[in-house]
Amino acid sequence: MDLTITTAELATAAADVIRLVPGKLVDPVLSGLLLTATAQGVELAANDRERTARITCDALVHTEGQVLVPAKPLAETLRALEQEQVRLVVEGTRLAIRTEGARFALPLLDVALHPGVPAPPAAGGSVSARLFASALSTVAATAARDEALPLFTGVRVRSEGSNLVLRATDRYRMAIATIPWSPGSAEVDALIPATLLAEVGKQVTGTVSIGVDANRLALTWDDMVVTTAVLDGSYLSETKLALSEVDTHVELDADTLANATRRVALFTDTRGVVSIEVGDSHLRLRTADRQTGEAEESVKATVDGGRTSPSYQARYLTDALRPFAGRRVHLAIQPGMRATVVTAVEAGEVDLRYIIMPMLPPKTA
């Protein structure tokens, strides 16, 4: 293999693939980057048996061929180069990275041991990358991080007519985002690792095609194709939550409530719980702790219905308000220890619902 390519383009492609497929540290082959040079350019691919990613870049190919090299050393070397172009050429058992006045060489791994990158499932439809990324920025962050409970580490991606609905929960809160969907030949319904989708949300551009089969989901945009194994377990759904007994409706500015929550939270107990008292035209946030002290702050609000006054973990409340920055929100509060639903007063391009569970109020200091 022998080719010349723009350094920045190759460095970006290598970094993107590695972030999508970090590889298996215990297996050098599954942590390698597969480079395939053809007359059409050079393809970079990775496969750790759970995820795959491949991207094609334009290149001037002098000699076609395929090599497998350690992924991170290649990416780090390319990122450090300042020259506009770089040449990759096989020299014996090394892949040489050549620029004017410099040469770096990486060992070649055994291509025969690499599982390759199989064809992805056929696309079932497509969605705007901008809206998809916006939805993922909230939904993927709501999933749990505890790998011992894989069901709660995923995002359910489901096509529902002309909408794509994304859901995730860590058992204490749930985010549900709905965006326009252009349906294709098949429906999409799969539970996908949130960590992967969070990275996808940072990279996608243009239009994203999504396809699924019995065991995999594929995401395609521009020159990138990503596949992942789907998670096992019952699919996430908000239908298991009781959301029909709302007795208190509150409208107020999201930023005002979020900022007040952060200030009052400085005086919370070890659980980080803030109590909210619902008044006729305001919310009063309170907290007290024998060691840190006490705090209260009132914010203006429009209140309708009852005066149910819940308590929330401050971090979860600010997380719920963050995607509504700059807008007014509606809080649908249920009595007792039932969930509260946060939505925007005026609908945006992404229809977002954030559900948070109340906590027991903090003990009085």
Secondary structure, DSSP 8 states (H G I E B T S, - for coil): -EEEEEHHHHHHHHHHHHHH----TT-TGGGEEEEEEETTEEEEEEE-SSEEEEEEE--EEEE-EEEEEEHHHHHHHHHH--SSEEEEEEETTEEEEEETTEEEEEE-B-GGGS----------EEEEHHHHHHHHHHHHHHS---TTSGGGGEEEEEEETTEEEEEEE-SSEEEEEEEE-EE-SS--EEEEEHHHHHHHHHH--SEEEEEE-SSEEEEEETTEEEEEE---S----GGGS--S---EEEEEEHHHHHHHHHHHHTT--TT-EEEEEE-SSEEEEEEEETTTEEEEEEEE-EEEE-----EEEHHHHHHHHGGGTTSEEEEEE-STT--EEEEESS--SSEEEEEE---------
